[in-house]
Amino acid sequence: MTDEIKVITYNIHKGFNTGNQRFMLGRMRELLEEEHADIVFLQEIHGETQRYRNKRNGFPDIPHFEYLADRLWPHYAYGKNAIYKKGHHGNAILSKYPFKFWENIDISYQTYASRSILHGIIELPGKGPLHTLCVHMGLLESERRRQVDTLMERIQSHVPSDEPLLIAGDFNDWQRRVEGRLEGDLGLRELFVEMTGRHARTFPVWLPMLPMDRIYYRGVTPRSCACLASGPWRNLSDHAALAGTYVF
């Protein structure tokens, strides 16, 4: 591999467009593949569901993370967030490179909102381990504070300070309360803040106003960033996707 890797984070809204009128997972797969990312962080992705199988054209018979990974990403990890009678959904990480280890950490502090952190360690050829954490946090600030506590504890206890780290996902942090703690206590930086001076606005995709999605990093050098909110991306999930490249 080269010294550069590309990553994408995307809340795929369970494969539906804004308003849940159309099932768009096939088109999502096409556009994600066109980006040729090395690692993809996904939130709100079905691991199993019977609810729409007989109602939607193009609804896969396999877990949706496997469907998205099928042609480009041979390695993947999935962690359940929400479990219900007809299935479950959660976070996933797709990778061109193998996982040494992965674990899903429950950060659900509200009975009505299941959340988790998916921690995967990816072995990059010739580079060693890369820690990847896929995050989907809650809507309430009190809930997010406790979830950030758990995230920080996880990093401090499981991620050596000399090993590179990427954290990406839907932080639901439109008031920008997370930044100071992650920067001050852990030495993390946010990709778009470092490269453009501000967080990317990702929600709602048809008129992005709120900076919900983030890519934090440590131990790598950012080279580029892009918010995928226009053109065909505008007709997919209710979130925009974020892309970034890093060098080691």
Secondary structure, 3 states (H helix, E strand, C coil): CCCEEEEEEEECHHHECCCCCCECHHHHHHHHHHHCCCEEEEEEEEEEECCCCCCCCCCCCCCHHHHHHCCCCCEEEEEEEEEECCEEEEEEEEECCCEEEEEEEECCCECCECCEEEEEEEEECCCEEEEEEEEECCCCHHHHHHHHHHHHHHHHHHCCCCCCEEEEEECCCCCCCCHHHHHHHHCCEEHHHHHHCCCCCCECCCCCCECCEEEEEECCEEEEEEEECCHHHHHCCCCCEEEEEEEC
